[in-house]
Amino acid sequence: METIDPELLRTFLAFADTGSLTRAADIVGRSPSAITAQMQRLEAVVGDALLEQAGRGRTLTPTGEALVGHARRIIAAHREALLSLKGARADGRIALGCTQDFAESGLPDILRLFADTIHDCASI
């Protein structure tokens, strides 16, 4: 039995969410031609077309539509497994930009909530 590479599913979902191979390429950090190749590999594994021509672009086939839900569950299961085994760890810098009026009104509460969330995740 063949398995489906989660990276192919991530790329597929990027297309499903944006409706564009070019935007999907931006999301996953690959060229549009690499995205096309990945979709062809995924179609080979699935054994059916996932995308079809629609005017100047492409759209999901019925098989593609059916795969979306499965792909989301598979990616969620992968994420859950990694978080369970490695724990939720935050690392790195966060840059934030906002208007002055928001910085004085809503931002402090949001940053407090964010800090509490990070603290809760660190204790997992």
C-alpha atoms as one frame of an Amber mdcrd trajectory, in Angstrom:
protein
   0.000   0.000   0.000   1.313   3.425  -0.947   1.438   6.305   1.490   0.865
   9.993   0.851   3.737  12.349   1.602   2.499  15.056   4.014   4.493  17.677
   2.091   2.437  16.885  -1.000  -0.708  17.313   1.073   0.496  20.664   2.446
   1.089  21.864  -1.088  -2.270  20.516  -2.203  -4.020  22.349   0.642  -2.181
  25.559  -0.227  -3.710  25.284  -3.703  -7.134  24.304  -2.347  -7.133  27.302
   0.004  -5.966  29.844  -2.576  -7.224  28.427  -5.871  -3.919  29.354  -7.493
  -0.744  27.402  -8.196   1.245  30.654  -8.043  -0.136  31.616  -4.620   0.338
  28.040  -3.407   3.966  28.287  -4.539   4.403  31.463  -2.475   2.901  29.783
   0.586   5.071  26.667   0.474   8.182  28.429  -0.792   8.561  26.610  -4.105
   8.356  27.578  -7.757   5.053  27.178  -9.621   6.625  24.448 -11.765   7.661
  22.567  -8.606   4.074  22.859  -7.354   2.798  21.411 -10.626   5.262  18.514
 -10.300   4.129  17.883  -6.719   0.483  17.832  -7.802   1.356  15.340 -10.541
   3.110  13.122  -7.969   0.083  13.329  -5.668  -2.244  12.454  -8.557  -0.067
   9.419  -9.314  -0.343   8.229  -5.711  -4.098   8.858  -5.564  -4.650   7.368
  -9.016  -6.947  10.130 -10.252  -6.828  13.754 -11.366  -7.069  16.286  -8.557
  -6.951  19.468 -10.640  -8.604  20.373 -13.922  -8.387  23.306 -16.295 -10.906
  26.067 -15.630 -10.463  28.931 -18.051  -6.955  30.286 -17.562  -6.522  28.580
 -14.197  -7.258  25.320 -12.481  -9.864  24.066 -10.084 -10.333  20.957  -7.957
 -11.916  17.875  -9.491 -14.485  15.906  -7.467 -11.617  13.665  -6.311  -9.653
  16.782  -5.336 -12.628  18.083  -3.367 -12.876  14.732  -1.565  -9.160  14.783
  -0.736  -9.323  18.196   0.976 -10.991  16.869   4.138  -8.691  13.857   4.325
  -5.628  16.060   3.785  -6.645  18.430   6.596  -7.123  15.521   8.999  -3.795
  13.915   8.024  -1.878  17.187   8.466  -3.645  17.807  11.794  -2.720  14.288
  12.961   0.920  14.881  11.993   0.954  18.187  13.862  -0.709  16.622  16.912
   1.781  13.736  16.964   4.769  16.078  16.775   3.411  18.367  19.477   2.660
  15.379  21.673   6.142  13.919  21.257   8.180  17.128  21.209   5.939  19.395
  23.224   4.813  22.842  22.194   7.852  25.071  22.192   7.981  28.654  21.101
  11.254  29.986  19.842  12.327  33.021  17.891  11.381  36.663  17.549   8.027
  38.225  16.918   7.696  41.509  15.066   4.497  43.471  15.404   3.257  46.561
  13.646   0.106  48.494  14.429  -1.349  51.959  14.519  -0.764  54.214  17.521
  -4.406  54.226  18.632  -4.519  50.415  18.666  -1.157  50.241  20.453  -2.637
  52.298  23.270  -6.050  50.623  23.466  -6.316  46.976  22.338  -2.719  45.885
  22.077  -1.882  45.567  25.798  -4.717  43.089  26.365  -3.764  41.046  23.311
  -0.094  40.947  24.337  -1.083  39.869  27.847  -3.189  37.045  26.414  -0.322
  36.050  24.107   2.154  36.012  27.013  -0.240  33.883  29.093  -0.665  31.453
  26.182   3.107  31.153  25.691   3.532  30.601  29.425   0.836  27.885  29.424
   2.466  26.143  26.434   5.879  26.224  28.084   4.540  24.308  31.078   3.187
  21.438  28.950
